[in-house]
Amino acid sequence: MLFTKRSIVLTLCVALICVCVPSNVMARGSVTQHYLTLSAGGGMAQNLSAAKIAKANPGADAQVAFSYEIGKRGFFFNFGIGADYLFTRTSIDGFTEQTPRLDKDGRQILYNMVFSDYMEKQHTLLASVPVQFGYRFHRYAYFAVGAKVQMPLITQYSVTTKMYTEGVYPNLIDVVSKNVPSYGYYPEEKYTYSSKYDAPTLYVTPMAEVGGFLRLARGITCRVGLFVEYAIPVVGSHKTDILVDYSEVDLNPQTQNRSNMADNIRFRSMLNAQYNATMTEHAGEKLMKGLAENITFGVRATFRFNVTQSPSICICVTDN
């Protein structure tokens, strides 16, 4: 009977110890832990494909993902679904387009369109499938590597630039510039245009992350870390179009006007464009060295909800 009582007391003590062991210790032990995670992050994004005649400017990134995760002996692995928003910017200091033509009176001239402060903003929403493998090398620290497969869902861009026009006459020393709208020489004004751009169909995005753990509540922890991602297009077209499209603009010296120019001029995305053949410099050159590649880095928080099923404990007592 004494042996039975001792067995009962010992069993209860072991059970109590197991209940009191923190979940992070269990995760580092031999018991596999299961989690549902929700992550959100943001930071800086930048295009890496701009040619020398264009300039990539810093933008922004925001992302969210829902994943399933398993952990054992400090290692963890997760996969899920998510969405990423990229805001990138590309600019050109200025360029001039020059076309031989006749003026309103039939005189031979060189008609110049002079652009400056050319800025394009790209907005991209992508669906993503992230996969990540990591290790908790300290009670509060971890690192992880992985990759995403990303597919663009929404691709939009907007362009703002300043432009004025002028005429170069062979028999005149000075250029007739800006202030004679009846001859098609318009003052410098702001032009805008927005549309969709052709993005690569698929990206593969390697990523790395390092940071620390926070315990929020029983069964709820949070990883907060610095991450970096590099989006590489793997499926897409290299087709390009001219940067400035005048196909709908009335350029007849007798009927042209500034309102028609503003309403009908079209600017193609630099991600898919090359300079017009009539540019005074870099004619026909592409604005991108290839399909758009992006780098993103920032801070990500991942909330982990432990959904591991608690082991059932059976205490058996026999009467002797």
N, C-alpha and C positions, 0 to 999 in steps of 0.2 A: 504493500500500500504506500509506503514511504517512497519507493522507487517511482510509483505512478505520479505522486504529487510533485516530486522533483522534475519529472519529465514534463508535466504540465507547465510548471513555472519556467523551465528552460525554453520551452516552445513559445510561451507568451513573450519572454524577453527578446528572443530572436525576431519574432514578428514585430515587436515594437521598434527594434533597431532598424529593421528594413523600412518601416514606415517613416522613420525620422531621417533616413539618409536623404540628403538633398538630391533633386533631380539631376543636377549637373554632375554629381559623383556617379550616379547610375549611368548617365550617358557615357562617361569615361570608362565605365566598367564593362562587363560582358553582356549586359542586357541591352538589346537594340531598342532605341527610342524612336518614336514616330511623331512627326510634327506637321501641322498645316501652317504655312507662313504667308505673310502679307508684307511686301516690301515697297518702299517708295524712295525715290532719290532724285537728285538734281545737281546740276553743275554747269560746266562750260563745254561748248561744242565748237568745232572748227573744221572747215573743209581743208583737206590736204592736197587737193588736185589742181589748184589754180596755177596757171602758167605764169611766167614772169611779167607778162603784160597785164595781168589781173592780180588782185590782192585779196587774200582771204582774211576776214576780220572775225574776231571772237563773237560767238553767239551763245546760245543757252540750250540746255537739255533738261527734260523732265521725264520720269519713267515710273511705272507701277507694275507689279507682278504678283501673281498668286501661285504658290508652289506646294508640292508635297516633298517632305524631307525625312530622311532616316539618318540616325547617328549611332555610332558604336565606337568605344575605345578612343574617343577624341576625334574620330573622323566623321564627316557628314557629307551627304550627297543629296542634291535636290534637282527637281525639274518642274516646269510649269508653263504658264502662259502669261503674257503681259502686253503692254503697249508702251511705246516710246514716242516722245515728241521732240523733234529737232528744229531749232531755229538757227540758221546759218546766214552769214552775210559775205558778199563778194563785191569788190569795188574796182573801178578804173579811174585813174586821175583825170584823164581826158583824152579825146581823140578828135580828128577832123576828117570828114568825108568830103571829097572834092570831085565834082562832075563837070566836064566840058558841056556847055549848052549855049543857047541864045537868050539874051535878055528880052524884055518886053518890046524893045525897039528893033530887035533883030540883030543886035551886036554880039559878037562872039565873046564869051566870058568863061571864067571858071567859077562855078557856083559852090560855095563852101557851107557846110553845116558843122558848126563847132560845138562840141559837147564837153561838159565839165561836171565834176562832182557826181559821177555816175555810180549809183549804189543799187545793188540788188539784194533783196531779202528773201530767203527760201524757208518755207514752212513745210515740214514733213511729219506725218503721223504714220508709225509703223506698228504692225502686229509682230510680236516676238515670241519665240519659244526658247527660254533660257535653260541651260544645263550647267550645274556647278558642283565642283568637288572641293572640299576643304578640310582643314585640320585645326583643332583647338590645341595649340601647343602650350598654353598656359591657362590657368583658371579663368582669366579675363581676356585672353588674346587669341586671335585666329588669323589664318590667311586662306584664300580660296582662289581657284582658277576655274575657268569654264569658257563657254561660248554661247552665242545666241544665233538662231536662224531668224532673220528679219525680212518682212515683206511690206513694202510701202502701200498704204491704203489711201492717203491723201497727200498730194504733192502740189503746192502752190508757191508762186513767187510774185513779187512786186518790184517794180523799177521806178526810181526817181532820178531825174537828171536835169541839168540846166542846158539850154541850147540857144544859140543865135545863128543867124545866117548872114552871108555877105557875098559880094561879087568882086572878082579880081579882073580888071580890065587891062588888056595889054598896052593900051595907049595912055593909061593913067598911072601916076606914081603911087597914089594912095588907094587903098582898098575901100570900096563903098560898103559900109558895114552897118548893120543893125537898124538904122533909123529911116529906111525907105521901104515901108511895107508894100506900097503899090508895085514895087519891082521884085517883091519876094524877099527883101532883106529885113528880117524881123528882129526886134530887140530880144535880149536874153530873158527867157522865161522858163518856168519850171514845167517839165513834162512828166507824166506818170502813166504807168501801165501795169496791169496784173493779169495773170492767167495761170494755167497748170503747166508743169514741166514734166518731161519724160524721165522718170527715175529708173535705175536698174530694177529688174524684177525681183531679185533676191540678193540679200547680203549674208555673209557669214562674219560674225563679230566676236573675235576672241576677247576675253575680259579677265581682269585680275582684281582682287580686293583684299584689303588688310584692315584690321580694326580690333574692336573689343566687344565683350559681352556685358550686358546689364540684366540683372534679375528684377523684373517688375512685380511679379506676384507668383503665387504657387502655380507651377505649370506654365508660366508665361515668361519668356526671356526675349531680349532684343539684341541683335547684332547691329552695331554702328561702325561703319568703315568707310575708308577712302577707296574709290574704284576708278579704273581706267578701262575704256573700251575702244576698239579700233574696228570700224565697219569697213569690210572689204566686199565690193560688188563681185558676184560670181556669175550672175546671169543678167545680161542687158545689151542694149544696142549702142554702138559707137557713132550712130548717125548724127550729123550736125547740120544746123541751119545758119543762115546769116543772122548777125546780131540785130541789125536794124532793118525792118521791113517797111518799104515805102509803097508796096504794091497797091494799097488802097488810097494813097495820098495823091491829090491833084497837083502835079508839078508843072502844068502848062503855064508858061510865063504870062499868058493873057488872062487866066482865070484863077490862078492859085491865090490862097489867102491863109492867114495864120490859123484861123478857127478850123479849117479843114485839116491842116497839118496836125493840130493838137488832137482832133477827134479820130484820126485815121492812122497815125504812125503807130507801129507795133515794135516792141522790144522783146526779142527772144531771150530765154534764160541763158545766162552764161554757162550753165552746166551742160547745155546742148548746142552751143553756138560757136561761130568763128567770125572774125572780122570780115566786113564786106570787102569786096575786091577794089572798091573805090576809096578805101582809107588811104590817107597820105603816108601812113607808116603801118608796118606789120600787116599789110593787106593779105587777107585770106588765112591768117594764123588762127589756130584754135585757142579759145580762152581757157580750156582745161587740158591737162596733160593726158587725161584718160577719163574713165567713168569716175564719178565723184566718190572719194573716200573721205571718211570723217573720223575724227578722234574726239572722244568724250571723256571727261574726268570730273569727279565731284564726290558727294557724300551720299551714302545709301543707308537707310535704316530698315532692318528686317525683323518683324515681330513674329516670334515662334510660339505656337500654341501646342503644347504637348498633348497628343491624343493617344498616347500609349495605353493599351488596356492593362489595368492593374492586375497582377497575378492573384489568383484566388488562393487563400490560405485555409487549409483544412486541419483542424485540431481533433484528433481522434482519441477518445478515452475508452479504455476497456476496464471493465469491472473484474477484479480478481477475487 
